[in-house]
Amino acid sequence: MLFQLIQIVYWLALSTWFGGVLFVAIAAPVIFRTVRESNPLLPEVLSVNLEHQHGTLLAGAIVGNLLRTLMRVQAVCAGALFLALGAQWFLVNLHDRSQLITIILRTALYVAAVILMAYDSWSIAPRMWKHRQEYLDHADEPEVANPAKDQFDHYHRESVTILGIVLFLLLGMILFSGSVSFTQTLVAG
């Protein structure tokens, strides 16, 4: 019963985390394309230097809000996975070589995903949004705005790359989680 509860938590957390990252990875380009096609005008962002970029700014704000929500979901899922994966170390048959290898591999994939998620959340995202705001604040000053936009674009590409890597790490966890079984050495009460 305990192992089944741990497996439920494990699969809910892993599938929610994977699904959230996959959704954002698919939705972001669609949002950018759709908003750009509508060519909106943002009345609070008026600048000669930002002509024809209002759609990109609006889509970026939408995707940014999605990413902030995803960061919270990822943190909750990573915490639940930490508990479930930690419990699996005590409940799976570690004397079975294949079980040992898969739990080590899943743990390594998990640790890598958490490190990348934390790096993106605490290092890349704040820098990216700082440069975006600097770009907006100095839109009429190309000597300040253009380098800020270049930095924003750099950090944005890095964040997208990290998101893709996290997606594949989580997919790896899914692929290596199908054969987990608990040890038979538990004493029945």
C-alpha positions as CSV (number, residue, x, y, z in Angstrom):
1,M,0.0,0.0,0.0
2,L,2.8,2.4,0.9
3,F,4.7,1.7,-2.3
4,Q,1.5,2.3,-4.4
5,L,1.0,5.7,-2.6
6,I,4.6,6.6,-3.3
7,Q,4.2,5.6,-7.0
8,I,1.0,7.7,-7.3
9,V,2.8,10.8,-5.9
10,Y,5.8,10.0,-8.2
11,W,3.7,9.7,-11.4
12,L,1.5,12.7,-10.6
13,A,4.5,14.9,-9.9
14,L,6.5,13.7,-12.9
15,S,3.6,13.8,-15.4
16,T,2.5,17.3,-14.2
17,W,6.0,18.6,-14.4
18,F,6.6,17.1,-17.9
19,G,3.2,18.2,-19.1
20,G,3.7,21.8,-17.9
21,V,7.1,22.1,-19.6
22,L,5.7,20.5,-22.8
23,F,2.7,22.8,-22.8
24,V,4.8,25.9,-22.5
25,A,7.3,24.6,-25.1
26,I,4.4,24.1,-27.6
27,A,2.3,27.1,-26.6
28,A,5.0,29.8,-26.6
29,P,5.7,29.8,-30.3
30,V,2.0,29.6,-31.1
31,I,1.3,32.6,-28.8
32,F,4.1,34.7,-30.4
33,R,3.0,33.9,-33.9
34,T,-0.7,34.6,-33.2
35,V,-0.1,37.8,-31.4
36,R,2.3,39.1,-34.1
37,E,-0.2,38.3,-36.8
38,S,-2.8,40.5,-35.0
39,N,-0.2,43.3,-34.9
40,P,-1.6,45.0,-31.7
41,L,-0.8,48.4,-30.5
42,L,0.0,48.8,-26.8
43,P,-1.0,52.3,-25.8
44,E,1.2,52.4,-22.7
45,V,4.3,51.5,-24.8
46,L,4.7,54.4,-27.3
47,S,8.0,54.8,-28.9
48,V,9.4,55.3,-32.4
49,N,12.1,52.7,-31.7
50,L,9.4,50.0,-30.8
51,E,7.4,50.3,-34.0
52,H,6.1,46.9,-35.2
53,Q,7.3,45.3,-31.9
54,H,4.2,45.7,-29.8
55,G,3.0,42.2,-30.7
56,T,6.3,40.7,-29.6
57,L,6.2,42.6,-26.4
58,L,2.6,41.5,-25.7
59,A,3.3,37.9,-26.6
60,G,6.4,38.1,-24.4
61,A,4.3,39.3,-21.5
62,I,1.9,36.5,-21.9
63,V,4.6,33.8,-22.2
64,G,6.4,35.4,-19.3
65,N,3.3,35.0,-17.1
66,L,3.0,31.4,-18.2
67,L,6.7,30.8,-17.3
68,R,6.3,32.3,-13.9
69,T,3.4,30.0,-13.2
70,L,5.4,27.1,-14.6
71,M,8.3,27.9,-12.3
72,R,6.0,27.5,-9.3
73,V,4.5,24.3,-10.6
74,Q,8.0,22.9,-11.3
75,A,9.1,23.7,-7.8
76,V,6.1,21.9,-6.3
77,C,6.5,18.9,-8.6
78,A,10.3,18.8,-7.9
79,G,9.6,18.7,-4.2
80,A,7.0,15.9,-4.5
81,L,9.4,14.0,-6.7
82,F,12.2,14.4,-4.2
83,L,10.1,12.8,-1.5
84,A,8.8,10.0,-3.8
85,L,12.1,9.2,-5.4
86,G,13.8,9.3,-2.0
87,A,11.2,6.8,-0.6
88,Q,11.8,4.5,-3.7
89,W,15.4,4.2,-2.7
90,F,14.2,2.4,0.5
91,L,11.4,0.4,-1.1
92,V,12.8,-0.9,-4.4
93,N,14.9,-4.0,-4.6
94,L,18.4,-2.6,-4.8
95,H,19.9,-6.1,-5.0
96,D,18.4,-6.4,-8.5
97,R,21.0,-4.9,-10.7
98,S,18.5,-3.5,-13.2
99,Q,16.5,-1.8,-10.5
100,L,19.6,-0.3,-9.0
101,I,20.8,1.1,-12.4
102,T,17.3,2.5,-13.2
103,I,16.9,4.3,-9.9
104,I,20.5,5.7,-10.1
105,L,19.7,6.9,-13.6
106,R,16.3,8.4,-12.7
107,T,17.9,10.1,-9.7
108,A,20.7,11.6,-11.9
109,L,18.1,12.8,-14.4
110,Y,16.0,14.3,-11.6
111,V,19.1,16.1,-10.1
112,A,20.1,17.5,-13.5
113,A,16.5,18.7,-14.1
114,V,16.3,20.4,-10.7
115,I,19.7,22.1,-11.2
116,L,18.7,23.4,-14.6
117,M,15.3,24.5,-13.3
118,A,16.9,26.4,-10.4
119,Y,19.5,28.0,-12.6
120,D,16.9,29.2,-15.0
121,S,14.6,30.4,-12.3
122,W,17.2,32.1,-10.1
123,S,19.8,33.2,-12.6
124,I,18.6,33.4,-16.2
125,A,15.0,34.6,-15.7
126,P,15.8,37.6,-13.5
127,R,18.5,38.8,-15.9
128,M,16.2,38.3,-18.9
129,W,13.4,40.3,-17.3
130,K,15.8,43.0,-16.1
131,H,17.1,43.6,-19.7
132,R,13.5,43.5,-21.1
133,Q,12.5,46.2,-18.7
134,E,15.6,48.2,-19.4
135,Y,14.8,47.9,-23.1
136,L,11.3,49.2,-22.5
137,D,12.4,52.0,-20.2
138,H,14.9,53.3,-22.7
139,A,13.1,52.5,-25.9
140,D,13.7,56.1,-27.3
141,E,17.4,55.8,-26.5
142,P,18.8,53.3,-29.1
143,E,22.3,53.4,-27.5
144,V,20.8,51.9,-24.3
145,A,17.8,50.0,-25.7
146,N,19.6,48.0,-28.4
147,P,22.2,46.5,-26.1
148,A,19.5,45.7,-23.5
149,K,17.5,44.0,-26.3
150,D,20.5,42.0,-27.4
151,Q,21.1,40.9,-23.8
152,F,17.4,40.0,-23.4
153,D,17.5,37.9,-26.6
154,H,20.7,36.1,-25.4
155,Y,19.1,35.2,-22.1
156,H,15.8,34.3,-23.8
157,R,17.6,31.8,-26.1
158,E,19.5,30.3,-23.1
159,S,16.2,29.9,-21.2
160,V,14.5,28.2,-24.1
161,T,17.5,25.9,-24.5
162,I,17.3,25.0,-20.7
163,L,13.6,24.4,-21.0
164,G,14.2,21.9,-23.9
165,I,16.9,20.1,-21.9
166,V,14.6,19.8,-18.9
167,L,11.9,18.4,-21.1
168,F,14.2,15.7,-22.4
169,L,15.5,14.9,-18.9
170,L,11.9,14.5,-17.6
171,L,11.1,12.3,-20.7
172,G,14.1,10.2,-19.7
173,M,12.8,9.8,-16.2
174,I,9.4,8.7,-17.7
175,L,11.1,6.1,-20.0
176,F,13.2,4.7,-17.1
177,S,10.3,4.5,-14.6
178,G,8.2,1.8,-16.2
179,S,9.9,-1.2,-14.6
180,V,10.0,-0.1,-10.9
181,S,8.9,-2.7,-8.4
182,F,9.1,-2.8,-4.7
183,T,11.3,-5.2,-2.7
184,Q,9.7,-8.4,-1.4
185,T,11.6,-8.3,1.8
186,L,9.0,-6.1,3.6
187,V,7.4,-7.9,6.5
188,A,3.6,-8.3,6.2
189,G,1.7,-7.2,9.3
